[in-house]
Amino acid sequence: MIEIKKPVEIEKLRKANQIVAKTLDFLEEQIKPGMSLKEIDKIAEDFILLNGAKPSFKGLYGFPGAICTSLNQVCIHGIPDEKILKEGDILGIDVGTFLDGYYGDAARTIPIGKISLKDEELISCAKDALYYAIDIIYQGMRFKELSAALGEFITKRGFVPLRGYCGHGIGKKPHSEPEILNYLENGANAKSGPKIKNGMVFCIEPMICQKAGEPKHFNGKWDAGSIDELNTAHYEHCIAVINNKAEILSLNI
């Protein structure tokens, strides 16, 4: 079952997600070459706590960090460790919060100093795919239609989506139905499956690889990227469907 949230629940989700957005903006201002991923994690945790929320990723499914720090070829679920950022790196930062019984979740990939043209294109693809998906959502659209549109957008840019991972519902749980792939599975009918309805709240998160979408793990079950071992990018927003269209909750307002 995909939950339909009441307006009061959506406002609670908005507050949790606003802290996510504030944290991402703060980190983007603070992060620079020479910092360790663990240092960034500590800064993020302190900022989230200062703003009255808890870092929801810490301990979730056994994850050790307060946030995910996904460096270069790591697309998602990067563990904050002692790696040091250098000029030319790209870093995915994924932040989750828990506030007043509800979860927030959003992510972005940022450049560390001057980066290559290919990495600029990679990051732009992830960000543009996210906002494209948000713009085309309407009540009555099927989730598989959204997945198909995302996959088509990504491949037209010359990249491929990371397979096996997806966007998700969110509310009193950090992950719930629906699962929103960034591609249409082989043989699937885009006109099948559940429809998007007013009151639904979910996270869309394009995960972009360069040549191969098959996943590879670089650090146990966590740091996930592509078997091509090339740089990747990830963007995510939490949205609510209100008045027949998508409204972004994870904004710093």
KEDOFI-836480 format. One record per residue (C-alpha): residue number from 1; residue in three letters; z, x, y. Coordinates in nm, 4 decimals, always signed. Layout:
<pts>
+-----+---------+----------+----------+----------+
! num ! residuo !       up !     east !    north !
+-----+---------+----------+----------+----------+
! NUM !     ALA !        Z !        X !        Y !
...
+-----+---------+----------+----------+----------+
</pts>
This chain:
<pts>
+-----+---------+----------+----------+----------+
! num ! residuo !       up !     east !    north !
+-----+---------+----------+----------+----------+
!   1 !     MET !  +0.0000 !  +0.0000 !  +0.0000 !
!   2 !     ILE !  -0.0887 !  +0.1202 !  +0.3500 !
!   3 !     GLU !  +0.1906 !  +0.0161 !  +0.5839 !
!   4 !     ILE !  +0.1294 !  -0.1869 !  +0.8978 !
!   5 !     LYS !  +0.3718 !  -0.0650 !  +1.1606 !
!   6 !     LYS !  +0.5431 !  -0.2910 !  +1.4135 !
!   7 !     PRO !  +0.5080 !  -0.2000 !  +1.7838 !
!   8 !     VAL !  +0.8686 !  -0.0744 !  +1.7926 !
!   9 !     GLU !  +0.7941 !  +0.1559 !  +1.4986 !
!  10 !     ILE !  +0.4813 !  +0.2900 !  +1.6653 !
!  11 !     GLU !  +0.6846 !  +0.3751 !  +1.9749 !
!  12 !     LYS !  +0.9339 !  +0.5676 !  +1.7618 !
!  13 !     LEU !  +0.6457 !  +0.7530 !  +1.5998 !
!  14 !     ARG !  +0.5064 !  +0.8250 !  +1.9451 !
!  15 !     LYS !  +0.8341 !  +0.9856 !  +2.0540 !
!  16 !     ALA !  +0.8481 !  +1.2067 !  +1.7444 !
!  17 !     ASN !  +0.4864 !  +1.3077 !  +1.7995 !
!  18 !     GLN !  +0.5345 !  +1.3791 !  +2.1696 !
!  19 !     ILE !  +0.7861 !  +1.6467 !  +2.0709 !
!  20 !     VAL !  +0.5259 !  +1.7883 !  +1.8311 !
!  21 !     ALA !  +0.2738 !  +1.8052 !  +2.1164 !
!  22 !     LYS !  +0.5259 !  +1.9650 !  +2.3531 !
!  23 !     THR !  +0.6068 !  +2.2250 !  +2.0880 !
!  24 !     LEU !  +0.2389 !  +2.3076 !  +2.0310 !
!  25 !     ASP !  +0.1787 !  +2.3431 !  +2.4056 !
!  26 !     PHE !  +0.4882 !  +2.5623 !  +2.4415 !
!  27 !     LEU !  +0.3879 !  +2.7848 !  +2.1512 !
!  28 !     GLU !  +0.0339 !  +2.8252 !  +2.2811 !
!  29 !     GLU !  +0.1813 !  +2.9563 !  +2.6074 !
!  30 !     GLN !  +0.4224 !  +3.1943 !  +2.4308 !
!  31 !     ILE !  +0.2145 !  +3.3378 !  +2.1462 !
!  32 !     LYS !  +0.0569 !  +3.6789 !  +2.2073 !
!  33 !     PRO !  -0.0440 !  +3.9947 !  +2.0195 !
!  34 !     GLY !  +0.2499 !  +4.1904 !  +1.8801 !
!  35 !     MET !  +0.4568 !  +3.8872 !  +1.7791 !
!  36 !     SER !  +0.5454 !  +3.8268 !  +1.4162 !
!  37 !     LEU !  +0.4862 !  +3.4936 !  +1.2455 !
!  38 !     LYS !  +0.8585 !  +3.4731 !  +1.1716 !
!  39 !     GLU !  +0.9366 !  +3.5224 !  +1.5415 !
!  40 !     ILE !  +0.7010 !  +3.2360 !  +1.6299 !
!  41 !     ASP !  +0.8701 !  +3.0178 !  +1.3682 !
!  42 !     LYS !  +1.2134 !  +3.0826 !  +1.5235 !
!  43 !     ILE !  +1.0857 !  +3.0029 !  +1.8728 !
!  44 !     ALA !  +0.9362 !  +2.6768 !  +1.7435 !
!  45 !     GLU !  +1.2503 !  +2.5708 !  +1.5588 !
!  46 !     ASP !  +1.4718 !  +2.6383 !  +1.8610 !
!  47 !     PHE !  +1.2350 !  +2.4405 !  +2.0861 !
!  48 !     ILE !  +1.2225 !  +2.1406 !  +1.8505 !
!  49 !     LEU !  +1.6032 !  +2.1334 !  +1.8199 !
!  50 !     LEU !  +1.6407 !  +2.1690 !  +2.1980 !
!  51 !     ASN !  +1.4254 !  +1.8581 !  +2.2371 !
!  52 !     GLY !  +1.6517 !  +1.6536 !  +2.0109 !
!  53 !     ALA !  +1.4426 !  +1.6485 !  +1.6918 !
!  54 !     LYS !  +1.4494 !  +1.8372 !  +1.3624 !
!  55 !     PRO !  +1.1684 !  +2.0526 !  +1.2200 !
!  56 !     SER !  +1.0546 !  +1.8274 !  +0.9363 !
!  57 !     PHE !  +0.8647 !  +2.0930 !  +0.7401 !
!  58 !     LYS !  +1.1741 !  +2.3059 !  +0.6813 !
!  59 !     GLY !  +1.2654 !  +2.2582 !  +0.3171 !
!  60 !     LEU !  +0.9949 !  +1.9925 !  +0.2637 !
!  61 !     TYR !  +0.8699 !  +2.0346 !  -0.0944 !
!  62 !     GLY !  +1.0484 !  +2.3715 !  -0.0801 !
!  63 !     PHE !  +0.8583 !  +2.5075 !  +0.2218 !
!  64 !     PRO !  +1.0667 !  +2.7895 !  +0.3777 !
!  65 !     GLY !  +0.9545 !  +2.7765 !  +0.7430 !
!  66 !     ALA !  +1.0138 !  +2.5417 !  +1.0342 !
!  67 !     ILE !  +0.6380 !  +2.5305 !  +1.1052 !
!  68 !     CYS !  +0.3204 !  +2.6393 !  +0.9273 !
!  69 !     THR !  +0.1624 !  +2.9572 !  +1.0665 !
!  70 !     SER !  -0.1823 !  +2.9946 !  +0.9105 !
!  71 !     LEU !  -0.3413 !  +3.3263 !  +1.0013 !
!  72 !     ASN !  -0.7166 !  +3.3967 !  +0.9830 !
!  73 !     GLN !  -0.8356 !  +3.3144 !  +0.6290 !
!  74 !     VAL !  -0.5328 !  +3.0896 !  +0.5713 !
!  75 !     CYS !  -0.6277 !  +2.7354 !  +0.6730 !
!  76 !     ILE !  -0.3091 !  +2.5386 !  +0.6071 !
!  77 !     HIS !  +0.0506 !  +2.5764 !  +0.4875 !
!  78 !     GLY !  +0.0853 !  +2.9371 !  +0.6017 !
!  79 !     ILE !  +0.4383 !  +3.0699 !  +0.5511 !
!  80 !     PRO !  +0.5893 !  +3.2386 !  +0.8594 !
!  81 !     ASP !  +0.6532 !  +3.5967 !  +0.7512 !
!  82 !     GLU !  +0.6618 !  +3.9448 !  +0.9016 !
!  83 !     LYS !  +0.2858 !  +3.9689 !  +0.9685 !
!  84 !     ILE !  +0.2157 !  +4.0851 !  +1.3249 !
!  85 !     LEU !  -0.0484 !  +3.9171 !  +1.5408 !
!  86 !     LYS !  -0.3221 !  +4.1358 !  +1.6827 !
!  87 !     GLU !  -0.6048 !  +4.0881 !  +1.9303 !
!  88 !     GLY !  -0.8918 !  +3.8991 !  +1.7693 !
!  89 !     ASP !  -0.6822 !  +3.7010 !  +1.5199 !
!  90 !     ILE !  -0.6912 !  +3.3232 !  +1.5021 !
!  91 !     LEU !  -0.3734 !  +3.1337 !  +1.4200 !
!  92 !     GLY !  -0.3283 !  +2.7777 !  +1.2961 !
!  93 !     ILE !  +0.0026 !  +2.6265 !  +1.4026 !
!  94 !     ASP !  +0.1089 !  +2.3047 !  +1.2317 !
!  95 !     VAL !  +0.4241 !  +2.1356 !  +1.3618 !
!  96 !     GLY !  +0.6244 !  +1.8503 !  +1.2129 !
!  97 !     THR !  +0.9274 !  +1.6736 !  +1.3593 !
!  98 !     PHE !  +1.1825 !  +1.4161 !  +1.2490 !
!  99 !     LEU !  +1.3373 !  +1.1956 !  +1.5156 !
! 100 !     ASP !  +1.5326 !  +0.8708 !  +1.4843 !
! 101 !     GLY !  +1.4083 !  +0.8072 !  +1.1304 !
! 102 !     TYR !  +1.0377 !  +0.8755 !  +1.1950 !
! 103 !     TYR !  +0.8052 !  +1.1727 !  +1.1558 !
! 104 !     GLY !  +0.5583 !  +1.3481 !  +1.3838 !
! 105 !     ASP !  +0.2801 !  +1.5848 !  +1.2776 !
! 106 !     ALA !  -0.0064 !  +1.7677 !  +1.4517 !
! 107 !     ALA !  -0.1809 !  +2.1053 !  +1.4429 !
! 108 !     ARG !  -0.4255 !  +2.3279 !  +1.6256 !
! 109 !     THR !  -0.5869 !  +2.6692 !  +1.5772 !
! 110 !     ILE !  -0.5580 !  +2.9093 !  +1.8699 !
! 111 !     PRO !  -0.7256 !  +3.2397 !  +1.9563 !
! 112 !     ILE !  -0.5148 !  +3.5529 !  +1.9914 !
! 113 !     GLY !  -0.6777 !  +3.7255 !  +2.2866 !
! 114 !     LYS !  -1.0537 !  +3.7702 !  +2.2693 !
! 115 !     ILE !  -1.2038 !  +3.6482 !  +1.9419 !
! 116 !     SER !  -1.5488 !  +3.6624 !  +1.7832 !
! 117 !     LEU !  -1.8212 !  +3.4104 !  +1.8634 !
! 118 !     LYS !  -1.8136 !  +3.2906 !  +1.5018 !
! 119 !     ASP !  -1.4411 !  +3.2191 !  +1.5251 !
! 120 !     GLU !  -1.4941 !  +3.0368 !  +1.8551 !
! 121 !     GLU !  -1.7534 !  +2.8177 !  +1.6812 !
! 122 !     LEU !  -1.5192 !  +2.7649 !  +1.3865 !
! 123 !     ILE !  -1.2316 !  +2.6477 !  +1.6075 !
! 124 !     SER !  -1.4646 !  +2.4276 !  +1.8135 !
! 125 !     CYS !  -1.5926 !  +2.2618 !  +1.4969 !
! 126 !     ALA !  -1.2394 !  +2.1718 !  +1.3847 !
! 127 !     LYS !  -1.1384 !  +2.0394 !  +1.7269 !
! 128 !     ASP !  -1.4627 !  +1.8538 !  +1.7913 !
! 129 !     ALA !  -1.4614 !  +1.6973 !  +1.4437 !
! 130 !     LEU !  -1.1103 !  +1.5658 !  +1.5071 !
! 131 !     TYR !  -1.1960 !  +1.4042 !  +1.8399 !
! 132 !     TYR !  -1.5244 !  +1.2714 !  +1.7034 !
! 133 !     ALA !  -1.3357 !  +1.1003 !  +1.4205 !
! 134 !     ILE !  -1.0813 !  +0.9523 !  +1.6611 !
! 135 !     ASP !  -1.3583 !  +0.8171 !  +1.8845 !
! 136 !     ILE !  -1.5456 !  +0.6364 !  +1.6055 !
! 137 !     ILE !  -1.2460 !  +0.4617 !  +1.4457 !
! 138 !     TYR !  -1.2391 !  +0.0850 !  +1.4722 !
! 139 !     GLN !  -1.0554 !  -0.1951 !  +1.2946 !
! 140 !     GLY !  -1.2492 !  -0.2905 !  +0.9832 !
! 141 !     MET !  -1.3959 !  +0.0548 !  +0.9248 !
! 142 !     ARG !  -1.3306 !  +0.1850 !  +0.5758 !
! 143 !     PHE !  -1.1395 !  +0.5093 !  +0.5340 !
! 144 !     LYS !  -1.4194 !  +0.6412 !  +0.3138 !
! 145 !     GLU !  -1.6647 !  +0.5784 !  +0.5985 !
! 146 !     LEU !  -1.4426 !  +0.7942 !  +0.8176 !
! 147 !     SER !  -1.4357 !  +1.0671 !  +0.5506 !
! 148 !     ALA !  -1.8143 !  +1.0553 !  +0.5163 !
! 149 !     ALA !  -1.8591 !  +1.0822 !  +0.8938 !
! 150 !     LEU !  -1.6252 !  +1.3814 !  +0.9091 !
! 151 !     GLY !  -1.8077 !  +1.5603 !  +0.6290 !
! 152 !     GLU !  -2.1441 !  +1.4999 !  +0.7916 !
! 153 !     PHE !  -2.0206 !  +1.6240 !  +1.1299 !
! 154 !     ILE !  -1.8771 !  +1.9447 !  +0.9800 !
! 155 !     THR !  -2.1828 !  +2.0312 !  +0.7727 !
! 156 !     LYS !  -2.4201 !  +1.9668 !  +1.0650 !
! 157 !     ARG !  -2.2254 !  +2.2357 !  +1.2535 !
! 158 !     GLY !  -2.2993 !  +2.4802 !  +0.9707 !
! 159 !     PHE !  -1.9517 !  +2.4800 !  +0.8173 !
! 160 !     VAL !  -1.7866 !  +2.3149 !  +0.5161 !
! 161 !     PRO !  -1.4621 !  +2.1180 !  +0.4765 !
! 162 !     LEU !  -1.1780 !  +2.2595 !  +0.2698 !
! 163 !     ARG !  -1.1686 !  +2.0541 !  -0.0488 !
! 164 !     GLY !  -0.8625 !  +1.9181 !  -0.2225 !
! 165 !     TYR !  -0.6627 !  +1.8583 !  +0.0974 !
! 166 !     CYS !  -0.6561 !  +1.5594 !  +0.3281 !
! 167 !     GLY !  -0.5121 !  +1.3716 !  +0.6206 !
! 168 !     HIS !  -0.2423 !  +1.1155 !  +0.5426 !
! 169 !     GLY !  -0.0341 !  +0.8206 !  +0.6425 !
! 170 !     ILE !  +0.2935 !  +0.8857 !  +0.8218 !
! 171 !     GLY !  +0.6018 !  +0.6897 !  +0.9230 !
! 172 !     LYS !  +0.9490 !  +0.6976 !  +0.7724 !
! 173 !     LYS !  +0.7983 !  +0.9418 !  +0.5242 !
! 174 !     PRO !  +0.6082 !  +1.2578 !  +0.6252 !
! 175 !     HIS !  +0.3206 !  +1.1764 !  +0.3874 !
! 176 !     SER !  +0.2109 !  +0.8372 !  +0.2588 !
! 177 !     GLU !  -0.1009 !  +0.6320 !  +0.1901 !
! 178 !     PRO !  -0.3813 !  +0.6579 !  +0.2796 !
! 179 !     GLU !  -0.5213 !  +0.9975 !  +0.1834 !
! 180 !     ILE !  -0.8035 !  +1.0786 !  +0.4267 !
! 181 !     LEU !  -1.0446 !  +1.3416 !  +0.2993 !
! 182 !     ASN !  -1.2706 !  +1.5327 !  +0.5370 !
! 183 !     TYR !  -1.5670 !  +1.4621 !  +0.3103 !
! 184 !     LEU !  -1.6938 !  +1.1901 !  +0.0804 !
! 185 !     GLU !  -1.6373 !  +1.2757 !  -0.2831 !
! 186 !     ASN !  -1.9481 !  +1.3085 !  -0.4977 !
! 187 !     GLY !  -2.0631 !  +0.9676 !  -0.6153 !
! 188 !     ALA !  -1.8197 !  +0.7766 !  -0.3948 !
! 189 !     ASN !  -1.9353 !  +0.4705 !  -0.2035 !
! 190 !     ALA !  -1.8463 !  +0.4882 !  +0.1655 !
! 191 !     LYS !  -1.8418 !  +0.1079 !  +0.1787 !
! 192 !     SER !  -1.5616 !  +0.0862 !  -0.0793 !
! 193 !     GLY !  -1.1856 !  +0.1185 !  -0.0590 !
! 194 !     PRO !  -0.9291 !  +0.0087 !  +0.1985 !
! 195 !     LYS !  -1.0149 !  -0.0800 !  +0.5558 !
! 196 !     ILE !  -0.8543 !  +0.0487 !  +0.8755 !
! 197 !     LYS !  -0.6347 !  -0.2174 !  +1.0367 !
! 198 !     ASN !  -0.4370 !  -0.2568 !  +1.3579 !
! 199 !     GLY !  -0.0848 !  -0.1198 !  +1.3153 !
! 200 !     MET !  -0.1803 !  +0.1591 !  +1.0771 !
! 201 !     VAL !  -0.0597 !  +0.5078 !  +1.1683 !
! 202 !     PHE !  -0.2092 !  +0.8180 !  +1.0085 !
! 203 !     CYS !  -0.2956 !  +1.1831 !  +1.0636 !
! 204 !     ILE !  -0.6531 !  +1.3089 !  +1.0723 !
! 205 !     GLU !  -0.6881 !  +1.6819 !  +1.0129 !
! 206 !     PRO !  -1.0251 !  +1.8552 !  +0.9742 !
! 207 !     MET !  -0.9876 !  +2.1818 !  +0.7809 !
! 208 !     ILE !  -1.2935 !  +2.3994 !  +0.8269 !
! 209 !     CYS !  -1.4264 !  +2.6826 !  +0.6081 !
! 210 !     GLN !  -1.7329 !  +2.8989 !  +0.6622 !
! 211 !     LYS !  -1.9232 !  +2.9177 !  +0.3332 !
! 212 !     ALA !  -1.7246 !  +2.7685 !  +0.0448 !
! 213 !     GLY !  -1.4910 !  +2.4701 !  +0.0449 !
! 214 !     GLU !  -1.3196 !  +2.5427 !  -0.2862 !
! 215 !     PRO !  -0.9556 !  +2.6299 !  -0.2162 !
! 216 !     LYS !  -0.7754 !  +2.9545 !  -0.2883 !
! 217 !     HIS !  -0.4046 !  +3.0279 !  -0.2487 !
! 218 !     PHE !  -0.3017 !  +3.3607 !  -0.0987 !
! 219 !     ASN !  +0.0760 !  +3.3341 !  -0.1238 !
! 220 !     GLY !  +0.1983 !  +3.1480 !  -0.4308 !
! 221 !     LYS !  +0.1446 !  +2.7747 !  -0.3910 !
! 222 !     TRP !  +0.1381 !  +2.7811 !  -0.0096 !
! 223 !     ASP !  -0.1093 !  +2.9757 !  +0.2122 !
! 224 !     ALA !  -0.4305 !  +2.7834 !  +0.1332 !
! 225 !     GLY !  -0.7789 !  +2.8910 !  +0.2383 !
! 226 !     SER !  -1.1256 !  +2.9240 !  +0.0882 !
! 227 !     ILE !  -1.2533 !  +3.1269 !  -0.2060 !
! 228 !     ASP !  -1.4946 !  +3.2901 !  +0.0420 !
! 229 !     GLU !  -1.1831 !  +3.4531 !  +0.1999 !
! 230 !     LEU !  -1.3321 !  +3.4119 !  +0.5480 !
! 231 !     ASN !  -1.1520 !  +3.2817 !  +0.8556 !
! 232 !     THR !  -1.0766 !  +2.9089 !  +0.8742 !
! 233 !     ALA !  -0.9667 !  +2.6548 !  +1.1359 !
! 234 !     HIS !  -0.7513 !  +2.3411 !  +1.1373 !
! 235 !     TYR !  -0.6856 !  +2.0677 !  +1.3937 !
! 236 !     GLU !  -0.4726 !  +1.7559 !  +1.3529 !
! 237 !     HIS !  -0.3547 !  +1.4541 !  +1.5517 !
! 238 !     CYS !  -0.1379 !  +1.1591 !  +1.4594 !
! 239 !     ILE !  -0.3026 !  +0.8334 !  +1.5636 !
! 240 !     ALA !  -0.2152 !  +0.4640 !  +1.5683 !
! 241 !     VAL !  -0.4706 !  +0.1845 !  +1.5504 !
! 242 !     ILE !  -0.3979 !  -0.0398 !  +1.8489 !
! 243 !     ASN !  -0.6254 !  -0.3104 !  +1.9912 !
! 244 !     ASN !  -0.8973 !  -0.2259 !  +1.7365 !
! 245 !     LYS !  -0.9242 !  +0.1471 !  +1.8182 !
! 246 !     ALA !  -0.7426 !  +0.4754 !  +1.7622 !
! 247 !     GLU !  -0.4772 !  +0.5893 !  +2.0068 !
! 248 !     ILE !  -0.3445 !  +0.9465 !  +1.9873 !
! 249 !     LEU !  +0.0346 !  +0.9587 !  +1.9519 !
! 250 !     SER !  +0.0653 !  +1.3392 !  +1.9423 !
! 251 !     LEU !  +0.0131 !  +1.3968 !  +2.3140 !
! 252 !     ASN !  +0.2431 !  +1.5741 !  +2.5603 !
! 253 !     ILE !  +0.2977 !  +1.2953 !  +2.8137 !
+-----+---------+----------+----------+----------+
</pts>
